[in-house]
Structure formats: C-alpha cells, structure tokens
C-alpha cells in the first residue's frame, strides 16, 4: 500500500495545498463540482453568480439541481465538496434537492443559548399573496434551519393581507429581522413585534380571527343592510365551510381526494396540475406535456415556471419515483396532502348541514348532538343526543347543535334525527366514493390513518362577535380605505393584538361618487368570513 507523507505545513505529499484566498478556493470548488458530473451546469453557474466573491457567502440559499436522482453516496460527494471548498457555507437536503446556504455564526454548536433567555421568539408574521406553509418553508430555508423550528397557531389565506402570531425556537430577533429585506417571489413577508417567551406557538392555540373587509361599489339599501346585520349578529349564520376550502378553479380540491382514494394517483396529480394552470397560464405547456405523457415528468418539469414551487416539487418527486406514483403521494408534505382529504370531509359536512337546516330548521330537536365536555389534546369532545326533556327545558340553542365530520374514529357519534343520521351520511359518502373515510370500504393504496383523517364535531350555526360596519363614500378604486398592520412607508409592523378592534381606518371623506361597505367582526377558528359576508350582503351561497 501507499503511505502519504505530510510536509512541514501539514499538506500530504502528492496532494496540492488549497489556496487561502476565498475566491481562489471557490474557483477550485466550481471545477470540483463539475468534475463530479452530479450537478447541472446551469445550477453551478447560478451558484457562482450568487456567491459573494469577497466574503464567500450567499445572500440566500441556492439549489444545486442534480443531473439525475442522487443516491446517498452521491449526495455525500456533493456535501463533501461544499465542505472542502466553501468553509463559510453549509449544504443540506430539502424536498429531495441539495441546497447550499451561508453558515450563520449564531447557529454554531460552540455558541450556547443564554440561560436567562426564554427558548422561543414570538413575532408577528405579516404576509401578502403567499400561503402560510410556503412562507414558513421560505423563512426556515433562509435561516438554514429545519422547518419545524418555525410554528404558527393556524394557516391564513394566500389571497388576503394577514397578520398572525408565530414563534421560532432559539432564533434571535436580529436574525429574523434581517429577513425583512429578502425576496419571497411574488409575495410580501414582513416580520416584527419580537419578544422572547417560554412557550411555543402551536397549531390551534388561537381562539379565532379578526376580519376587516372592504366591499367596494356597494349598491345595497342602507336600511335593509342594517336590518340584515342585526339579524346576523343576533342569530348567526349557517357554519358552512367556505367555497375557498374547495379551491378557486373549476376542479374542486375534494375531487383530487376522490381520485387518490380510488387508487388513481396519476389522475389526482393531473387534477392538481390542471388546477394550477387555470390560474397561471405560463404553466399550461407543462400540464399539456404531462397529460400527453404522464411518464415523462422530467419533460413537464423542464417547462414548469420557476415560481410554481409546489408543482415543481411534485414533478421532481414524480420524476424520481421510479415509476411508482405512490412514492409521490408519500413524499408530499402531510399538510398539503391532507388538504385534499379534508376538503372531501368538508363537502360532506356542508351537504349534511344543508339537509339538517332544510328539514328541521336551525333550532335543536330530539336526536341532535351537543357537546357536553371539550376534548383533550387531539381527542374528541364528549357529546350527547338531545331528548324531549332537553328540548322542553330550553337549555340548548341552535349554536349548541353540532354535526360530525366523518372520520375513522370508532367513537365518533352521529345524530339520530331523520335525514342526517348515519345512514344519511353513508348515502352522501357513497356519492363521492368516500366510504373509506369511515372504514366502510378499503382505500386503494392510501391509508386514511396515516393521513390523520380523524373526525370532529362542528357547530351548525356560527355567530360573529364585535360586528361593526359603516358605509364610506369614495371616488378612486385605487384609494386606500383601510390601514394594515404593515406600513410600507415607515417599515413598521404592529402586532395582531394591537388590531383586535379592527384595522385602523383613514379619516372619512365627506363625499364621493361610489360607496364602500366596511365591515369588521371576530369569528371562532375554522369559521369562514366569506360565508358570514355573503349572509350580510344577502347573497346565496351555492352549496359545495
């Protein structure tokens, strides 16, 4: 065998000593990456263009797109190359791709978190035109930390200006504040209102949401509007899942779940892609390619715009699935995957709520279910069936009556009232080929238990709290009619607690050629503002 002899400087005889200057070392690194044949030339060029030549750092994480599906040893080769030639960078795997980002000295293992500082940084997450999951993924990626480090109490709509409480485990306020200058694609994200706390912000911790909505070009009668709002405030509205629960395109999200439950994974993926193409026209060419040849996911990926991140991840997973689309379903983030199945549960609930109201009205009747004891953690609450005596006492109101969302829980109970008992639920589920949701039929290739498809109870009536409204004259459709938490001019961000009474309103103007309805209210979590708004303006919600 051969024994390499080290010289006085520590370099082994036969191995060239690496240069000290960062840019010279980086140049060797680019050639080393090329020599592996594992990373595309386009990705290496993008990496080289992003690296700061003086500091040898990256302003944001860079994806090293592979020339093929990498096995563990090949990924190790890439990681080792980055470690050898780029000491100020680190590499990691995210969604099957190798990414590279700068090493932050504050995350070094040698640096200890101050003992007197609470572990969690609470902050306000303000966003526009970006989904919560995508936003959290981007933040964790920019910080080079696991996505589980960042958490929120709930998800907010993409097509809304939202502010919510979030927390980060052992991340300093300085590091988060530094992200305010980062790019988030077509979305806007701002972080602020920092404070260190002992507890984590967890999913479901919030009690509700405060909504402030401006409806422009309002032409309704003010007296009739006043009467309607008083009725909604007093009696509430049917607690339907909003239409956005089922998507905003011609392909309802629950139909994807129907495809998945039937074992047609490719059919479900096609629906997801077609739905995106309806919104993003630049994506249509990729969809057409995939529909023509579902086995050529790589070809469809090449035609997919860079900003269609979720769809790119889906196609990348399919290209690496080795002909087994079930691998794609399993590789999907659980939250994204469950979205489609939860939509199926929701459409069934909406159907049953319509039957219940149409047959018996909103008031409680014998056989209805009411909650008697809240559930603990993820457990179901305790419920009881109302009797004739319960109705006579008047103890329960319409707001107490609940209907179940079907799930695999054996202890989930159903009403005994005609038209919405278990037989009625079964008939409704059969229409959607969804009997596997309650274990009455096997799901082909899909495990409902793994998908966390448990049932729950939902009130059939919801009541808005602190409902306020006003009619405001205006002329210009671009005129700002309410002030949000984030002030783009000053760069300041207020926390959600500061806005509990509603968004601030600009000073009213005495006259204008048009009228806007400004309405604010608070709803319990999982209750839809769009459903409440439709009731207020006397629109008829089309049953999903």
C-alpha positions in Angstrom: 0.0 0.0 0.0 0.9 3.6 -0.2 1.6 5.9 2.7 1.3 9.7 2.1 3.9 11.7 4.0 2.9 15.1 5.4 5.2 18.0 4.9 6.0 20.7 7.4 2.8 22.6 6.6 0.6 19.6 7.1 -0.1 19.0 3.4 0.3 15.5 2.2 2.9 14.7 -0.4 1.1 14.3 -3.7 -1.9 16.5 -2.6 -1.9 20.1 -3.6 -2.3 22.6 -0.7 -5.6 24.6 -1.0 -5.3 28.4 -1.5 -6.1 30.7 1.4 -8.0 33.3 -0.7 -11.8 32.6 -0.7 -12.3 33.5 -4.3 -9.4 31.2 -5.4 -10.8 28.4 -3.3 -14.3 28.9 -4.7 -13.0 28.7 -8.2 -11.5 25.3 -7.5 -14.8 24.3 -5.9 -16.8 25.1 -9.1 -14.4 22.8 -11.1 -14.7 20.1 -8.4 -18.5 20.2 -8.6 -18.3 20.0 -12.4 -15.9 17.0 -12.2 -18.5 15.0 -10.2 -21.0 15.2 -13.1 -23.8 15.2 -10.5 -24.8 18.9 -10.7 -26.2 20.6 -13.8 -24.1 23.3 -15.4 -26.9 25.8 -15.1 -27.1 25.2 -11.3 -23.3 25.6 -10.9 -23.4 28.9 -12.9 -26.3 30.2 -10.7 -24.3 29.2 -7.6 -21.2 31.0 -8.9 -23.2 34.1 -9.8 -24.8 34.3 -6.3 -21.7 33.8 -4.2 -20.1 37.0 -2.9 -16.5 36.9 -4.1 -15.2 38.9 -1.2 -17.0 37.2 1.7 -17.6 33.8 0.1 -21.1 33.9 1.5 -24.5 33.5 -0.1 -27.3 36.2 0.4 -29.9 33.4 0.1 -29.9 29.6 -0.2 -29.1 28.2 -3.7 -30.4 24.9 -5.1 -27.9 22.6 -6.7 -30.1 20.9 -9.2 -28.9 17.3 -9.9 -28.3 15.8 -13.3 -30.0 12.6 -12.1 -31.6 11.1 -9.0 -28.8 11.0 -6.4 -28.3 8.1 -4.0 -26.8 8.6 -0.6 -23.1 8.2 -1.6 -23.6 10.7 -4.4 -25.2 13.2 -2.1 -22.3 12.7 0.3 -19.9 13.5 -2.6 -21.6 16.9 -3.1 -21.7 17.6 0.6 -18.0 16.9 1.0 -17.2 19.1 -2.0 -19.1 22.0 -0.5 -17.5 21.5 2.9 -14.0 21.3 1.4 -14.0 24.4 -0.8 -16.6 26.6 0.8 -15.9 26.8 4.6 -18.4 29.6 5.1 -21.2 27.6 3.5 -23.2 24.5 4.5 -25.3 22.1 2.4 -28.5 20.2 3.2 -31.3 18.3 1.6 -34.8 19.8 1.2 -37.6 18.3 -0.8 -35.1 15.9 -2.5 -32.8 18.8 -3.6 -29.4 19.7 -2.3 -29.3 23.3 -1.1 -26.4 25.5 0.0 -26.5 28.5 2.3 -24.2 30.5 4.5 -23.2 29.3 7.9 -24.5 31.7 10.5 -22.1 32.0 13.4 -25.0 32.3 15.8 -26.0 28.7 15.0 -22.6 27.3 15.7 -22.7 24.4 18.1 -20.0 26.2 20.1 -22.4 29.1 20.8 -24.7 28.5 23.7 -28.2 30.0 24.1 -28.2 32.4 27.1 -29.6 30.6 30.1 -31.7 33.6 31.2 -33.3 34.0 27.7 -36.6 32.1 27.0 -36.3 29.5 24.2 -39.0 30.9 21.9 -39.0 34.1 20.0 -42.6 35.2 19.4 -43.2 37.5 16.5 -45.9 38.9 14.1 -45.9 37.3 10.7 -47.4 39.7 8.1 -47.8 38.4 4.6 -49.5 39.1 1.2 -50.0 36.8 -1.7 -48.2 33.8 -0.2 -49.5 30.7 1.5 -48.6 30.1 5.2 -46.8 26.8 4.5 -44.8 28.2 1.6 -44.0 31.3 3.8 -42.7 29.2 6.7 -40.7 27.0 4.4 -39.0 30.0 2.8 -38.2 31.5 6.2 -36.7 28.3 7.6 -34.7 27.8 4.3 -33.3 31.3 4.6 -32.3 30.7 8.2 -30.8 27.2 7.2 -32.9 25.5 10.0 -35.4 22.7 10.0 -38.9 23.9 9.1 -40.2 22.6 12.4 -38.3 25.4 14.2 -40.9 27.9 13.0 -44.6 27.5 14.0 -47.9 29.3 13.9 -51.3 28.9 15.5 -53.1 28.5 12.2 -52.9 28.9 8.4 -54.1 32.0 6.6 -55.4 32.6 3.1 -53.0 33.4 0.3 -55.3 36.0 -1.3 -55.6 38.1 1.8 -53.5 40.5 3.8 -52.9 38.7 7.0 -51.1 39.1 10.3 -50.7 36.3 12.9 -48.6 35.2 15.8 -45.7 32.9 15.2 -42.7 31.5 17.2 -39.2 30.4 16.4 -37.1 28.1 18.6 -33.8 29.6 19.7 -33.7 32.1 16.8 -32.7 35.7 17.7 -34.8 38.7 16.8 -31.8 40.1 14.9 -31.7 37.1 12.6 -35.4 37.2 11.9 -35.4 41.0 11.4 -32.6 40.6 8.8 -35.0 38.6 6.6 -37.3 41.6 6.0 -35.2 42.6 3.1 -35.4 39.2 1.5 -37.3 38.2 -1.6 -40.4 35.9 -1.4 -41.2 35.6 -5.0 -44.5 37.3 -5.8 -45.4 37.5 -2.1 -44.6 40.1 0.6 -43.5 38.9 4.0 -42.6 41.1 7.0 -41.6 40.1 10.5 -41.7 42.2 13.6 -43.2 42.7 17.1 -40.5 40.5 18.7 -40.5 39.1 22.2 -38.9 36.1 23.9 -41.3 33.7 25.6 -41.2 30.4 27.4 -43.9 28.7 25.3 -44.2 27.7 21.7 -47.0 29.0 19.4 -48.7 25.8 18.4 -51.4 24.9 15.8 -54.9 25.5 17.2 -53.8 27.8 20.1 -55.7 30.8 18.7 -59.3 31.2 19.6 -60.3 33.0 16.5 -59.6 35.6 13.9 -60.5 39.3 13.5 -61.5 40.2 10.0 -61.7 43.7 8.4 -63.2 43.7 4.9 -63.9 46.5 2.4 -66.6 45.7 -0.2 -66.3 48.4 -2.9 -69.1 49.5 -5.3 -71.7 48.6 -2.7 -75.2 49.4 -4.0 -77.4 47.9 -1.4 -80.1 49.7 0.7 -78.6 51.0 3.9 -81.8 50.3 6.0 -82.0 46.8 4.6 -78.3 46.3 5.3 -78.8 47.5 8.9 -81.6 45.0 9.4 -79.6 42.1 7.9 -76.5 42.9 10.1 -78.6 43.0 13.2 -80.1 39.6 12.3 -76.7 38.0 11.6 -75.3 39.5 14.9 -78.2 38.1 16.9 -78.9 34.7 15.1 -75.6 33.9 13.4 -75.3 32.1 10.1 -75.0 28.5 8.8 -71.5 27.5 9.6 -70.6 26.2 6.1 -67.0 25.6 5.0 -66.3 28.4 2.7 -66.0 27.9 -1.1 -62.3 28.6 -0.9 -62.0 25.3 1.0 -62.7 23.6 -2.2 -60.4 25.6 -4.4 -60.9 28.6 -6.7 -60.7 26.8 -10.0 -63.1 24.6 -12.0 -61.5 21.5 -10.3 -62.7 21.1 -6.7 -60.0 20.0 -4.3 -62.1 17.2 -2.9 -62.2 15.6 -6.4 -58.4 15.1 -6.0 -59.1 13.1 -2.8 -61.7 11.0 -4.6 -59.0 10.1 -7.2 -56.5 9.3 -4.6 -58.9 7.1 -2.6 -59.7 5.2 -5.7 -56.0 4.5 -6.3 -55.7 6.8 -9.4 -52.7 8.7 -8.1 -51.7 10.0 -11.6 -55.3 11.2 -12.1 -55.2 13.1 -8.8 -51.8 14.7 -9.7 -53.1 15.7 -13.1 -56.0 17.5 -11.4 -53.6 19.4 -9.1 -51.5 20.5 -12.1 -54.5 21.4 -14.2 -56.0 23.5 -11.4 -52.7 25.5 -11.2 -52.7 26.0 -14.9 -56.1 27.7 -14.7 -54.5 30.4 -12.5 -51.0 30.5 -14.0 -51.2 30.5 -17.8 -47.4 30.1 -18.2 -47.8 26.6 -16.6 -50.2 25.3 -19.2 -47.5 24.0 -21.5 -46.1 21.8 -18.7 -49.6 20.4 -18.0 -50.2 19.6 -21.6 -46.9 17.8 -21.7 -47.7 15.8 -18.6 -51.2 14.8 -19.7 -49.9 13.7 -23.1 -47.2 11.6 -21.4 -47.6 11.1 -17.6 -44.4 9.0 -17.6 -42.3 12.0 -18.7 -42.5 14.1 -15.5 -38.9 15.3 -16.2 -40.1 16.8 -19.5 -43.0 18.5 -17.9 -40.7 19.9 -15.2 -38.5 21.5 -17.8 -41.5 23.5 -19.0 -42.6 24.5 -15.4 -42.0 28.2 -14.4 -39.6 28.6 -11.6 -42.2 30.4 -9.4 -44.5 27.3 -9.4 -42.6 25.9 -6.5 -45.2 23.4 -5.2 -45.8 22.0 -8.7 -42.0 21.8 -9.3 -41.6 19.8 -6.1 -44.4 17.5 -7.2 -43.0 16.8 -10.6 -39.5 16.4 -9.2 -40.8 13.8 -6.8 -42.6 12.0 -9.7 -39.5 12.1 -11.9 -37.6 10.4 -9.0 -40.4 7.9 -8.1 -39.1 5.2 -10.4 -42.5 4.5 -11.9 -44.3 4.2 -8.6 -46.6 7.3 -8.2 -47.4 6.1 -4.6 -43.9 7.3 -3.7 -45.0 10.8 -4.8 -48.1 10.8 -2.6 -46.0 9.6 0.4 -43.4 12.3 -0.4 -46.0 15.1 -0.4 -45.9 17.2 2.8 -48.6 15.9 5.1 -50.3 19.3 5.4 -50.5 19.6 1.6 -51.7 16.0 1.1 -54.3 16.2 3.9 -55.7 19.4 2.4 -57.5 17.4 -0.4 -58.9 14.8 2.0 -60.1 17.4 4.5 -61.9 19.1 1.6 -63.7 15.9 1.0 -64.7 15.7 4.7 -65.9 19.3 4.4 -68.1 18.9 1.4 -69.9 16.0 3.0 -70.4 18.2 6.2 -71.8 21.0 4.0 -74.2 18.6 2.3 -75.4 17.3 5.7 -75.8 20.8 7.2 -78.0 21.8 4.3 -80.2 18.7 4.8 -80.4 19.4 8.5 -81.5 23.1 8.1 -83.8 22.3 5.2 -85.6 19.5 7.0 -85.8 20.9 10.6 -84.5 24.5 10.7 -81.6 25.6 12.9 -83.3 25.1 16.3 -82.4 21.9 18.4 -84.6 18.9 18.1 -84.5 15.4 19.8 -81.7 13.3 18.3 -79.4 16.3 17.7 -75.8 16.2 19.1 -74.5 18.7 21.5 -71.0 18.9 23.2 -71.1 18.3 26.9 -67.3 18.2 27.6 -64.5 19.7 25.5 -61.9 17.2 24.1 -58.4 17.0 25.5 -55.5 17.4 23.1 -56.5 15.6 19.9 -59.2 13.6 21.5 -62.9 14.0 20.6 -65.1 16.0 22.9 -67.9 14.2 24.7 -71.3 14.6 23.2 -74.9 13.6 23.9 -78.1 13.1 22.0 -80.8 15.6 22.9 -84.0 14.2 24.4 -87.5 15.6 24.5 -86.9 16.7 28.1 -83.7 18.6 27.0 -85.8 20.5 24.4 -88.5 21.4 26.9 -86.0 22.9 29.4 -84.7 25.2 26.7 -81.1 24.6 27.9 -79.7 24.3 24.4 -79.9 26.7 21.5 -79.1 26.4 17.8 -75.5 27.5 18.5 -75.0 24.3 20.6 -76.0 21.8 17.9 -73.1 20.1 16.2 -72.8 17.8 13.2 -69.8 15.4 12.8 -67.2 15.5 10.1 -66.8 11.8 9.0 -63.6 10.2 10.1 -62.0 6.9 11.1 -62.7 7.4 14.8 -64.7 4.5 16.2 -66.1 6.7 19.0 -67.4 9.3 16.6 -71.2 9.7 17.0 -73.8 10.7 14.6 -77.3 12.3 15.1 -80.3 10.2 15.2 -82.5 12.8 13.6 -84.2 11.9 10.3 -82.2 13.0 7.3 -78.9 13.4 8.9 -78.3 10.1 10.8 -75.5 7.7 9.9 -77.5 6.2 7.1 -77.9 9.7 5.5 -74.1 10.2 6.0 -73.4 6.9 4.3 -75.6 7.8 1.4 -73.8 11.1 1.0 -70.3 9.5 1.2 -71.3 6.9 -1.4 -71.9 9.7 -3.9 -68.2 10.7 -3.5 -66.8 7.1 -3.3 -65.7 8.1 0.2 -66.9 5.2 2.4 -63.2 4.5 3.2 -63.2 7.7 5.3 -65.2 5.9 7.9 -63.7 2.5 7.3 -66.7 1.0 5.4 -64.6 0.4 2.3 -60.8 -0.1 1.8 -58.9 2.8 0.3 -56.7 1.6 -2.5 -53.1 2.3 -1.8 -54.0 5.1 0.7 -54.0 4.7 4.4 -56.6 7.1 6.0 -55.0 6.6 9.4 -51.6 7.8 8.1 -53.3 10.8 6.6 -54.7 11.7 10.1 -58.3 11.6 8.7 -60.0 11.7 12.1 -63.4 13.1 12.6 -64.6 16.0 14.6 -67.7 18.0 15.5 -68.7 21.3 14.0 -71.5 23.7 15.1 -74.1 24.2 12.5 -74.5 27.8 13.4 -71.8 30.4 14.0 -72.2 33.9 15.5 -69.8 36.8 14.7 -68.6 38.8 17.7 -67.9 42.6 17.9 -69.5 43.2 14.5 -69.2 46.8 13.3 -69.9 48.3 9.9 -70.0 51.6 8.1 -70.7 52.9 4.6 -67.9 55.1 3.2 -68.0 57.3 0.1 -65.0 57.2 -2.3 -64.2 58.0 -5.9 -61.0 56.3 -6.9 -61.0 52.5 -7.0 -57.2 52.6 -6.1 -57.9 54.7 -3.0 -56.8 53.1 0.3 -59.8 52.6 2.5 -58.2 50.9 5.5 -54.7 50.8 7.0 -53.0 47.4 7.5 -50.6 46.3 10.2 -47.6 46.9 8.0 -46.8 50.5 7.0 -44.7 50.3 3.8 -43.7 53.9 4.1 -42.2 53.7 7.6 -41.5 49.9 7.6 -43.2 49.5 10.9 -45.2 46.4 11.9 -47.9 46.2 14.6 -48.8 43.0 16.3 -52.2 41.4 15.9 -53.2 42.2 19.4 -53.0 45.9 18.6 -55.7 45.4 15.9 -58.2 43.5 17.9 -60.8 46.2 17.4 -60.3 46.1 13.7 -57.9 47.7 11.2 -57.4 51.4 11.5 -59.5 53.5 9.1 -58.3 56.5 7.2 -60.1 59.8 8.0 -63.6 59.6 6.3 -64.2 61.8 3.3 -67.5 63.7 3.2 -68.4 62.8 -0.4 -67.6 60.5 -3.3 -69.3 59.1 -6.4 -69.1 55.5 -5.1 -69.9 53.7 -1.8 -67.9 51.0 0.0 -69.1 48.8 2.8 -66.6 48.5 5.6 -67.3 45.6 8.0 -65.3 44.1 10.9 -66.0 41.1 13.0 -64.4 38.3 15.0 -65.1 34.6 14.3 -64.0 31.4 16.0 -61.2 29.5 14.4 -62.2 27.4 11.3 -65.2 29.7 10.7 -65.2 31.4 7.3 -65.5 35.1 6.9 -66.7 34.7 3.3 -69.7 32.8 4.5 -70.5 35.5 7.0 -70.1 38.2 4.4 -72.4 36.5 2.0 -75.0 36.4 4.6 -74.5 40.1 5.5 -74.9 41.3 1.9 -77.8 38.9 1.4 -76.1 36.7 -1.2 -77.0 33.0 -1.6 -74.0 30.7 -1.1 -74.1 27.9 -3.6 -73.7 24.6 -1.7 -70.4 23.0 -2.5 
